[in-house]
Amino acid sequence: EQLNSPEAEAVRRNLVEAMTTCIRNDNDLLPFKNLESNTIAVVNIGAPAANEFTRFCRKYADVSTFAAQQGLTQQQLMRIKKHSIVVAAVYSDNEGARHIMSQLSKCENLVTVFFINPYKMSDFAPISGEAILLMGENTRLTREYAAQALFGGFEVRGKLPVNVKGVAPLGRGILLPKTRIGYSDPLSSGFKLPLTDSIDKIIKTAMTAGAFPGCQILVAKNGNVILDRQYGFTDRSRAVAVTDSTLYDLASVSKITGTLPGVMAAYDKGLFGLDKPVSAYIPEMSTEGKDTITVRQLLLHQSRMPASISMYDLMMDPCTYTGRLLSRRKRVPNTVLVHRGVYGNADAKLRKDIISAHKSESAPYSVAGNVYVGQAAMDTIMQHVYDVPLRNKHGYLYSDLNFALLMDMEQNVTGEPHDKWVRDNVFGPLGCTMTGYRPLGRFKKRNIAPTENDRFLRKCTGHGIVHDEFAAFSGGVQGNAGLFSNSGDLAKLCQMWLNGGVYGGQRLLKQETVDLFTKTKSDISRRGLGFDKPDVDNPDKSPTAKSAPASVYGHLGFTGTAVWVDPDNDMFMIFLCNRVCPTRDNRAFSTTNPRPALMQAIYNCL
């Protein structure tokens, strides 16, 4: 119990971090930079391609992995050399390992990581390549920390403890800065021991009640992930376990992790003004009444736009049914359960003028198995947004339409499709390889948690297609929803905000831009500039924990997701689940209310 206690784990981590030593770093290759433009191959010499080292490398970048024991084939070598950076991980000093190192010696930007005794490195002398990292031994933690060192997860400050003939003298050690989020343990970051137990208890209670089939939770403090856990399965069949690479539909968390970063990047480049009318950037909003709505009012949800538009009314063909489309009572023809207390007309069919039953050049985006849309559907939806009557009442009203307009504005001022703009300016530089819209273009369904069984509009279970109807019929990319991600990728975005716009040695946003968007608060509601915030005047109705300080910013998502960043404590929490699987009518989720409970447990253990 003493050897495997949390206190012992903290000591082991501190020791491994302190003994990690960089012996060579030509051209400041380490920590790796420009992940969006570099390709990285990891060659495990004397170990399988998949282990803790490659798994943690993949937390930072999309690396290609190879394994070799005695030698590399010519075909393998050709594939490896196509990468702009090659990492040779050496777990053995035998003849086969030395032969493989000689094969890799002419690779561009070669980095060698030694998981062997320092003395044995002399067997490889002279060592080719731009960088050399010494871990000293081959253990679970040295493999994990080696990946962190390559990508800047912690400050490398070790010194060579011996003289290694032909390699480096005693005391050699090159300082490598911390440039990205690292991985540590709760104790080292100032948390009390019960943190993991408290989180486990809340989640398992919620899962037992049926609140969701599985989830991811990540907690980071002081620049390090201190809790990164996955629970349960992707759906009720229990066929696929949730892993750290499972993708979740973020729902409205897309507003702050997709749309808002894109808007912030455009603002950073001076492409629009917060207090200018949005009609200056969206000509269709120049009608009387809407021509005075400012960008700031959209971000604060004070634009007088209604909360949403009915996709049922807009997408169903009125010529295919008689009577009401939706009813509060179940009676013919309203016999299809849409959600609790709402029944759809069984005769209603989707429009054929803007929706196709087959994929085509004009309708390339899948909404369901046999439902496809294209530009015509997107234009129809956005025109409806432009034309929708404003509310008479001024003040605050949370609206998906505000963010649809913000994305529309961003695309107009940048001249780029939103998904490409955020990929090139945000997700790529951050190394968010799992994050994006329309995930089925890059990932298998097995990697994605399904959502709801839609019996009315789409007549199937959403799996890799955004759950939100507004976003789905917009082709999967919309300002209010559509983004898919995992907790590890979102952690990079949150850490960039806490870093004041810097991540991985790159400045993505100006400090002033980050401060403006994360610190501004409405005078009439709890909302910030796009972000949600704690309700300090009514803690019982706050979306956050009661102990959350007023500086916290983030958002909740309809599918059960949550992201909260606490700059006062240099901390954030990410919780992802699919509580709408198989139905949005999930009383267990509202009864157990896990999101604020998890957040409060974190504060209780500080």
C-alpha positions, 0 to 999 in steps of 0.5 A: 500500500505504501509503494503504490500510494498516491503519495508514492506516485507523486514522488515517482513522477517528480523523480522521473521529471527531474532525471529527464535529460536533453543532451543535444538540441540542434536548431532548437528542434525540441520542444516540437513546434508548428504541429500543423505543418510538421509530420512526425514518425515514431519508431519504437526500437525493441518495443511494440508500436503501441505503448505509453510513449506512442500513446502520449505522443498521440495526445499531442499530435497525429504521429505515425508509429512503427516498430522494429526489433532487428531491422527496418525493411526498405519499404518501412524506411521509405515511409519513415523518411517521408516525415519531417521529424523522426523520433527513434525510441531506443529500448535496447542496446543490442546489435539489432537496435544499433543496426536500426539506428544506423538505418535511421541516421540520414533521416531529416530532423532525427530525435533519439530517445534513450530508455536505457542506462546512460552508460549503454548509450556509448554503444551507439556513438557517434549518435546521429541526429539533431536531438538526444533525450535520455530517460535512463530506464524503461518504465511506464512513467519514463515512457509517458514523460519522454513524450511530454518532454518532446512536446513541451509538457514540462520544463526539462532541466536534468543533467547527465549524471555520468560521463558517457564516452563518445556522447556527452560529458558529466553534467551535460543538460540542455534546458527545454521550456514548458510550452504545452499542457503536461500530465501530472497527478492531483497531489503535486498540483495541490489537491487532496487525496479524495479527488479521484474517489469523489469523481468516481462516486458521482459518475458511477451514481449517475451512470447507475441511474441511467444518466448516460452510458459513458463519459470522459472527464478531464481536470487540469491545474497549473498547466498540467492535466491531473485527472483524465478518466473515462467511464462506461460505454458509448451506448447502452449496448455496452459493445464499445468502451469509452477511451480517451480518443472517443469523440463526443458531439459537443452540442452548444459547447461548440459555441465557445470551442468552434465558433467563438475561437474563429470569431476571436481569431478574426477580431484579432486580425481587425476584421470586424468591430464589436460595436459595429452593426452586424449588417456591416458584415452581413448585408441580409441583416440590413432590414429596418430593426435588424440593421442596428444589432451589434456584434457585441449584442449577438455575443451577449445574447441581447439582440432580440433574436428569438431563441431558435427556429423550428426545423420541423416546420422548415424541413417538412413538406406541408403538402404531405400532411393534413392537420397539425405537424406537432401536437401535445396529445397522441392521436391520429395522425400525430402518433410519432413521439418526437420527445416527451409530450410532443407527437409528430404527424405520421404522414409528414415527409421531408421537403424534396426541393432542398433535401435529397435521398441520395448523395450528389454534388448538389447535396453532399452532406449527410443528415441521416442514412438517406437524407442529404443536403447542400447549399440550397438547404443552408441558404434556406435556413439562413434566409429564414434566420435573416427574415425571422421577426425580432422580439418586442422585448429588449434584454437578454434571451439565449439564442442559437440564432445569434451564433449562426449569425456570428459564424456567418459574419466570420465567414464573410469577413475572412472569406473562408468556410468556418470549418477551414478557418478554425482548422487553420487558425486554431485547431491545427496550431494547437495540435487538436487532431481529433477536433472538427466538424463532420467527423465521419470524413476522418473517423470510423463510427466506432470512434464516435459516441452516438446520440439520439434515436430521432424517430421523426425528422431523420428516422435513425440514431445519430452517429457521427452526424450532429444531434442538433437539427438546426446544425444537421440540416445546415450541412453539419457546420453551424454556429450553434453546434456541429463540433465533435471532439474529445477532452484531451483536445479541448484541454489544449484550447482551454490552456491556450486561453489561460496562457493568454493566447500562447500555446506550443511556443506560438501566439495564436491570439493577442493577450488583449483579445483573450482578456476582452472575451473572457473577462467581459460580463453583461450588465443585465445577465450572467453572460460574457462575450460568447461565454457563459458564466456563474450566476453569482446572484443566484447560486442555486440556479448557476450552471457552475458549482456554487464555489466557482468564482465570478471569473469562471467562463465556459458553456454547457451543451445539450448532449450533456457536455460542459467546459469550465475555465477558472483563471483565478485558480489556473484550472479547468474542467471538461466533461463530455457525455452523450446523455441524449443516447438513446433519447433526450427525455432523460430524467436521470440526468436532470435528477442526478445533475452531475455537471455542477456536482463534479465541479463542486467536488473539484473545489472541495478537494482543492 
